[in-house]
Amino acid sequence: MTLRELLLDRYAPLHMLSDRTVALYRYTLDRFREYLATTGREDPEPTLDDLDDIVVSRFLRWREITPHKGKICARNSVLKDRTQLVAMWTYASKKKLCGSRGPVEWPALPPYRGIERIPRAYTCDDVAKLIRTAKLRHDKCFKGAIDGLPNAWWWSTRIYVSWLTAERLGAMSALRWGQVDLDRCEILFLGATRKGKTRDIVRGINRQCADMLAQHRRRPEDLVWPWDRLPTSIWTSLRQLCQRAGVTYRGFHGFRKASISYYHAAGGDGTRLADHDRQSTTRKSYFDPNIVQDGPRAPDLLPPLDLGDEEPPERPAA
């Protein structure tokens, strides 16, 4: 059995993986196949026999040092590949699946840690610039329509709601007009469309945003922000908007980090707004230290050093 067959026929359906998650697993298998091709195998498609400590360890090392599309893979991306392979590997071992050499053994890879990056969010000025730039439509990339909706309205409202609700890209993309109450200035994000698929949440918006949304309201079953272009081009379009506005591109998650950071810095509970179970997750991955201050800096509390007031002696002439 190939790992691709294991993924699509068994692992993905049983674990109810989303299309996006399946695509990430397939990307890992594509890279695994590329590595196996370098070993001289006639058919490099990964199989159950390749779930081997030495084979996978060598693949991960290859991923660390081999450029893909001209770039060296980030350590956290290698960790993602490792995590996904180990997940399928563990499943195959528990189910006692067999390759040509017998049952799949339990994974025993050496430890591998990712790098914790400092969260970086858009500033409130960045968000305002992006909304203003989208509304002005000076750049040709943002004229026209998206599925019949004015491009300027699509981007300005999308960014505004992201800022006010701190919701993720997936739930925003799946939002339908039946979940939007413009009179009460509330939006219902269904648990079925949110990460983890655990619970519904209601988030408020302000009257200004509600009035902007009302300009192009559609039927209750229609998506608020349909996307009729290549799925990946939405990130390209946002990057172009950031360039036009003179804002550092931080992806769609940058709006979520910004909202959570500013909310917490103003005295709110950032973990509640993020809908996280643990505050450590919010603090580690969402609080931008430029916005949320953990406390006084060391230079503000350490005693000053007496470095003397005398001028340094002149150096003798050579």
Sequence and secondary structure as in RCSB ss.txt:
>XXXX:A:sequence
MTLRELLLDRYAPLHMLSDRTVALYRYTLDRFREYLATTGREDPEPTLDDLDDIVVSRFLRWREITPHKGKICAR
NSVLKDRTQLVAMWTYASKKKLCGSRGPVEWPALPPYRGIERIPRAYTCDDVAKLIRTAKLRHDKCFKGAIDGLP
NAWWWSTRIYVSWLTAERLGAMSALRWGQVDLDRCEILFLGATRKGKTRDIVRGINRQCADMLAQHRRRPEDLVW
PWDRLPTSIWTSLRQLCQRAGVTYRGFHGFRKASISYYHAAGGDGTRLADHDRQSTTRKSYFDPNIVQDGPRAPD
LLPPLDLGDEEPPERPAA
>XXXX:A:secstr
 BHHHIIIIIIHHHHT  HHHHHHHHHHHHHHHHHHHHTT SS   BGGG  HHHHHHHHHHHHHS BTTB   H
HHHHHHHHHHHHHHHHHHHTT EETTEE                    HHHHHHHHHHHHHT SGGG SEETTEE
HHHHHHHHHHHHHHH   HHHHHT BGGGEETTTTEEEE GGGSGGG   EEEE  HHHHHHHHTT   TTSBSS
   S TTHHHHHHHHHHHHHT    TTHHHHHHHHHHHHHTTS HHHHHT S HHHHHHHT  TTTS  S  HHH
HS      SS        
